[in-house]
Amino acid sequence: MKRHFLSIVASCVLLLAVATSASAAGFALYEWSARGNALGGTLVGRADDPSAVAYNPAGITQLEGTQLAVGVSLASPYSEVVTTAPSGATTTTDSESAIFAIPHFYVTHKINDKWAVGFGEFSRFGLGFLYDKDKFPGATNVYDAKIQTISLNPNVAYKITDRLSAAVGIEYVYVDVAIKKNYLLGGTSKLNGSGDGIAVTAGLHYKLDNWRFGVGYHSQAKVDAEGDTKISGANAAAAAFYHALPDGKYDTKTSIVLPDMISFGITYYPIEELSIEFAAINTRWSTYKNFDLTLDTPAGDKLVEQPKDWNDVWRLSLGAEYAINDNWTIRGSYSYDEAPEDAKYVDYMIPAADRHLFGAGVGYKIDNWTIDLAYTYILAEGVDYDDSVASGVTDGKSKNGVTHMGALTVGYAF
C-alpha cells in the first residue's frame, strides 16, 4: 500500500514537467537547483541551502529553523545527426524544437543543535529527444525518446562535532519511459512503461577554518518496469517474412540498474564574501549493461536484446560565488562531463558525447526570501556512429549539439 501511494505521488509530480531534460551525459542529471546550476553543482562542500538534500544532505545541519525551496530548470536541446546511406549519400536531420522541465522542491528543519531533517524532490536521470519520423533516416532506431524520473528523498542529519556532520536517507526513484520508432514499411512501434526502485543516500560535511569538505552519495537503484509495446500500421507480409510481430499491443517488461553516484567537494573562502569550490562526481554507469525488453506474445515471451555496456565516468566542476552586498550574489562555473556510452552500441537516443557546461547566475535575498536565477550553456561534442552495431544505426555522426538551460528557485526561511 505504501509503495502504491509513493507511485501515485511520483506520478503527480511528473505532471508538473513537460518531460525530463535531454542535456545529460548518458542520462544522468545534476540540475537540482538554480544556484546549483549556476555553480555547476559545486554545492557538495558548501551544502548550505535546502538543495543540500540532493547534493550533500549532511550540510542541512548548517541551516537554521525551517527552510523551503521550490523551482524548475528549463532545457532546450538541439542537435544535428548526419546519416550515411549505402550509396554513400548523406542526410542531415535537425532535432525538433522542445522545452523540457525539471522541477525541484526541498524542505529542511533543524530539530536542535545536533539533529536536522530534510526532504527533497528532484530528478537524477532523464532524457528527451525528438526527430521528424518521416524525414529522419534513423527513425527505425528511434525518433522520439523520453526517460523521466522523480526522486523522493527524506534524510536525517546529525552534527557529530562542531566541525563534522553526517547524514543518511532513503531515495524512492520513479521511472517513466516512452520510446517510439518506425517499424516494417510504414508501421510504428511505441513502448510505454514505468517502474520504481529504492536507493540509499548519505553524506559527510566537515568545516576547517576557511575550508569546507563534503562527500555525497546516492546508491544504485534496481528498477523493474512494466508497460506495453504497441505496433501499428506494419506491413503484414513483411512481418510474416521477417518473423516479426504483427500489429497489436504486447505486455512488456524490463529491468535496469540505475548507477550509484559519489560526489566530492572542496570549498575555500579566501574572504568572507567569496567562495570557490572544486567538485567531482563519479557516476558508475558500468551497472548499465543492457536495456533488454521481454514482450508477451501469443507464441510466448520474445526477448528484444539491446546491449549498452556503458563505462564509469567523471564530472568535474569549478564554481565561484561572490556576495556583492547583503542582498545580491553573483555566480559562475565551468564543468566537464564525460559521456559513458560504448562506441559499439551508441544510438540516436543520445546524440551527444562529452559535454562542456558554462554556468552563470544571480541570487537576491530580501527579508526571509531568496530568489535564484541561472543560465547554463551546454556544448556537446559529436558522436561517431561508424563503429556502432545498434539496430537501425548507420555510419555518420552527430554535430552542433547545444542546450540552453534556464532555472529559477524561490526559497523561504521560517
N, C-alpha and C positions, 0 to 999 in steps of 0.2 A: 504493500500500500504506500509506504514512504517513497519507494523508488518510482512508483507511478506518479505520485504527487510532484516529485522533482522533475520528471519528464514534462509534465504539464507546465510547470513554472518556466522551464527552459524553453519550451515551445512558445510561450507567451513573450518571453524576452526576444526571441528570434523575430517576432513580428515587428519589432522596433527597427529592424535592419532590412534594407533592400537586398543585401547579400553581404558576404564577407569579402574582405579585401583581396585583390589579386597581386598585392605588392610584395609578398613574402618570397624569400629564397626557400625552395621547396614549397611547403605551405604552412610554415611556422609564422606566427605573428608576434610582434613585440610592441605593438602600438596600443599601450594600455592607459594613456592619459595625454592631454595636450602638453603638459610640462614635460612628461617623459618623452614624447615625440620630439619636442624642441631640443632636448638634451641627448637624443639618440639612445634613450634607455639607460642613461647613466644615473639611475636612482637606486642602485644597489648599495653603494656606500653612503649616499645621502639618506635615502629612505626616510624622509622627514615630512611627507604629506600622506593623505589617506591612500594614494595609489601604491604605497609601500606594501599593502596587502598582496599585490601582484608581483612587485619587483623584489621585495625582501621583507617579509612580514615581521621580522624581529625589530624593525625600525619603528613599529607603531607604539613602542613604549616611550618614544620621544614626544608623542602627540598628547596634548592636554585636553581634558574634557571629552566631549563627543564631537566628532567631525564627520561631515558628509562631503562627497564629491560625486558629480554626475556629468557625463558628457558623451561626445561622439567624435570619432575620426571619420573623415570622408575621403575616399580614394578614387581617383580617376586614372586608370591604367591605359596604356596604349602600346601596341607592338605591331611589327610587320613580320610576316612569315613568307619566306621565299621557298617555293616547292619546285622540284625539277621533274618533268615528265620523262618517260623512257626515251622519247625522241630527242631529249636534251633541252626542250623549250622550258622556260621558267615562268612562273606566275607569282606575283607579289600580292598578298592579301593583308589588308589592314584589319585590325581588331575593331569590333563595333564599339561605339561610344557608350559608356556606362559610368555610373557613380555608385560605389559600394560603401556601405556604412558599417562601422564597428562601434557599438555602444559600450560604455563602461559605467560602473556605479560602485562606490565604496562607502562604507561607514565604519568608523573606529570609535572605541570607547575605553578610556583609562579608568580601570576599576579602583586602583590605589597606586601607591608609589612603586609597587612591584609588578602588578598584573595589568594586562590590556587585552582587549579582544577586537577583532576586525572581521569584516565580511566584504567580499568583492565579487562583482560580476564583470567578466571580461572575456576576450577570445584569444586562445593560444594558437589556434590553427584555422586556416581557411584559404580559399582561393576562388577566383571567378574570372572567366574569360568567355567571350562570345565572338563567333565568326559568322558570316553570311553562309548558311548551309548550301545555297545554290551556287555560290561563287568560289568557295574555298575547296581546293583540290584535296586537302587533308581531312575533309569532313567525315570520311569513313573511320578516321581515328577518333575525332571529337570535333564538334562545332559549338557546343555550349556546355560549360562545366562549372559547377558550383559545389564547394565544400564549405559548409557553415558550421561553426562550433560555438558553444557557450560554456564557460566555466563558472560554476557557483562554488565559492571558496571561503568557508569560515576558518579563522585562525585564532589561536591563543598565544600570547607572548608573555615572557617572564624576564624581568630585569634581575640577572644573577648578581651583578655588582653594579657600581655606579658607571662602569665603563662597558660592561658586556651584557647583551640581551640575546635571548634565543626564542624561537617560535616554532610551532608545529600546527598543521592544519590538514583538512580533507578537501579534495577538489573533485567535484562532480562534473564530468565532461559530457555534454550532449552534442551529438554529431548528426548533421543532416546533409545528404548527398543527392545531387541531381546531375546526371550526365546524359547528353544527347549526341547521337552520331548517325550518319547515313548508313543504310543497310540494304543491300541487294537491289540494285537497279530501281532507285526511286523510293525505297522504303526508309523508315526511320526506326531507331532503337532508342527508347527512353528509359533510363534507370532512375528510380527514386527509392531512397531508403533512409533509415535513421537508426541510431543506436546510442548507447551510453556506456560509460566506464567510470572507474574511480581511481584517483591518484592521491598521493601524499605530498604535502608541501612542507617546507621547513626553511628556517633562516637563522643567521647569526649576524650580530652587529656589534662593532667594537669602536670605542672612541679613545683617541690618544692625542691630547693637546690639539694641534691644528689638523689632525688626520682623522679620517673615518674609514673603516674597513667593513665590507659586507660580503656575505655569501647567501644566495637564494637558491632554492631547489624545488623543482616540480618533477615528480616521479613519472614513470611510464604509466599509460592507461590502456588496458586492453579493451577494445570496443567490439562488441558483437552487434552487427547491424542487420536489419531485415527490411525488405521492401518488395518491389516488383519491377520487372523489366517488360515494357510494353513494346511490341513490334507491330508496326502498321504499314500498309502500303507496299509490302515486299512482293516481288515477283514470285509467284508460286512455283513456276517451272524452274527458276533459278534456285529457289530454296530446296527443291527436291534434288536437283543436280548436285548441289554443293553439300547435301545432307545437313542443311541449315534449318533453323527453326522457322516455321510459318508464322503468319500473323497470329497474335494472341497476347495474353498477359500471363507472365510466369513469375511465381513467387521466387524471390532471390535473397540469398544470404551471403554475408561476407564477414570476415573477422580481421582486424588490423591492430597492431600495437603502436600507439602514438608514442613518440620518443620522450625520454626524460631530458630535462634542461637543468644545467647548473650554471649559476651566474656568479661572477666575482667583480667587486668594485672597490677601488681605492680613491678616496677623495682627499684633496688638500685645500686648505683655506689659507692662502698667503696673507690675506687681510679679512676682516670680518665680512665685508661686503662681497667678496669674490670667492667662488669655489670652482675647482677643476677636478673632474673625475675621469678616470680611465676604467672602462668596464669591458668584460669579456664574457660571452655566453657560449657554452658548448652544448650543442643540440645533437643528441645521439641518434641520428637518423638511420644508423645501421640496424635498428629494430624494424624498419620498414622494408621487409623482404619482398612482399608481393601485395597485390590488390586483387586476389582471385575471387571470382564470383561463382556461386553454385545456384543454378536455375532448376526449379522443379518442373519437369516436362512430363507429358504423358508416357514417354519412353523411359523415364527415370531421371535421376539427377544428371545434369550436364555441367561440367566444370569448365569455366572460361578462365584460363590462366593469363595473368597479367604480371609478370615479374618486374620488380623495381630495383632491388639490391642497392639501396642508397648508401651514402657514406656519412660518417660523423663530420660535423662542420663547426666552425667558429664564427662568431660575430664579434667584431672589435669596434669599440666606440670611444670617442673622446668628446666630452661635453663641458662647457663652461657657462657659469651663471653669475651675473653681476647685479647687485641691488643699487639702483641709481639713487633712490631715497626710500622713505618708509612705504611708499605706495607702488612704485614702478620697479620692475625687474626685467632685464633682457637676458636672452639665452641663445646659444648656438652650439652646433655639434657636427661631427663627421663620423660616419660608420661605414665599415666594410663588412659585407655579409656574404659568406661563401655559399655556393649552391651545392646541394647534396647529390643531385641526380647522377646516375651512372650513364656514361656516353652510349652504352649498348642499348639502353632502354628509354632514352629520352623521347618524349612525345609532345603533342601540341597543347596539352593541358597547362604546361608551364613554359611559355616561350621566353624564358629569361635565365641567364646563368648568374655569375657573381654580380653583386649589386653595390653601388656606391650611394650613400644617403647623406644629404646635406640638410640639416635642420636649423630652423630659426624660430624664435618665439618671444612673446612678451607676457608678463604677468602683472596684474593690477590688484591691489588689496585696499579695501576700504571697510573700516569697522571689522565686522566678523566675516565679511565676504571676500572671496578671491575669484578672479576671472583670469583664465589662462587661454591664450591663443597660440597656435603653432602652424607652421608650414614646413613641409618636407618635400624636397625634390629628389626623386629616386631614379638613378640612371642604371639600367641593367645591361650587362654585357650580353652578346648574342650567343645563341645555342647552335652548335654544328650538328646537323642531323645525319650526316653522311654515314656514320657507323651504327645508326640505330636499327634494331631489328623489330621494333614495336609495330604492331599491326596497323596498317594504314599510313605509316610514316615513310616519306620518300627522301631522297637526297635533297639537301637545301640548308637553310639557316634561318634564324630569327635575327632581327635587327631593329635599331631605333626604339628599344624598349625604354619607356619613360612613364613614371607615375607621379602625379601631383596629389599631395595629401594635405588636407587642412584638418584642424582639430580644435575643439572647444571643450573646456572643462570649467564648471562652476562649482565652487566649494563654499561651505558654511561651517563655522565653528561655534558650538553652543557654549 
